[in-house]
Amino acid sequence: MRRTATAAALAVAITAVIGLAGCSSNSSATPASGSASDGTVRIAANNTASSLLVAVAQEQGYFDAHDVNAEVTSLADITVIPTLLGKQYDIGFSVAPMIINAASAGVGIVAISGNDTESDVPSFEVAGRDGITEASQLAGMKIGTPTLTGNINLLTKAWLDSEGVDPSTVQFIQVATPNMVDQLKAGQIDAAELQNPFISQAEGAGMPILGSVDKALGGDYVGQSFWITTSDWAKANPELAERFRAALDDAASWISANKDEAYQTVADFTKVSVDVAKQSPISGYGTAIAPATFSTWLDAMTKYNGFAGAVDVDSLTVAG
């Protein structure tokens, strides 16, 4: 596969992380290329409400009902997940830009399930510190982002562009999501890319919400998060992958019908109070993947991040 210098550098970095992962205490676990005959699936989730599907599927017994022996670990830094698949984990949470970057670097991963759907409730919003009330004020400012290569950051750049702010004039600083509000209060950053339930924390602290970035790539909603695995694992475990999706489908139905109870799961999983969780309306969840999703993200990466890697977007999802 042809790679640019950027993609080649990323490949080197990924190889290094894989080497470190192989030295961890979990490196003796069954590799992703093997068949998980006992139904065991080691899942790497993220530590926000975005992973509510998996949290509910585990808590409500849907994994057990579909013969999935789920072992769920919550990670703060999702950028490492693609490199840990086949080592510590079998399935992991990820977002389109990271999937595309990994694929361009030669990492064989595929999305086996969607995770979110269109909703009237914004999933991602940008909050400003005291005194920042308009997007136009962000030129030359510092914006906290969960990751410099993730979907929220790319959506924020597209949103800034639509608001007349050149994204290249903004300094993006990686900040752990639970620390965003404190960083805003301290004046370490001028704005923050937030997701639920941390949006309500910012609002409760009096931080102005500058805008929602969910649909910044166009009028149509595009999938923003996915559950991924290695190509080898997907080929070796097609039935287990189907059972995993079925458990998530059941979880999505349960969330839709049990919002009050779902808030408790959000609170437990993200380690915030139930009152804080309830201040952030639960958005939509589902496993479908729209055909044009990765093409839309690839176009945005090319425009806003200067991405020039060679990626076959049709190879990034499992048929069905």
TAKA-V638077 format. One line per field, one symbol per residue. ss: DSSP state (H for helix, E for strand, C for the rest). A space follows every 10 residues. Layout:
ss = ???
//
This chain:
ss = CCCCHHHHHH HHHHHHHHHH HHCCCCCCCC CCCCCCCCCE EEEEEECCHH HHHHHHHHHC CHHHHCCCEE EEEEECCHHH HHHHECCCEC EEEEEHHHHH HHHHCCCCEE EEEECEECCC CCCEEEEECC CCCCHHHHCC CEEEECCCCC HHHHHHHHHH HHCCCCHHHC EEEECCHHHH HHHHHHCCCC EEEEECCHHH HHHHCCCCEE EECCCCCCCC CCCCEEEEEE HHHHHHCHHH HHHHHHHHHH HHHHHHHCHH HHHHHHHHHH CCCHHHHHCC CCCEECCCCC CCHHHHHHHH HHHHHCCCCC CCHHHHECCC
//
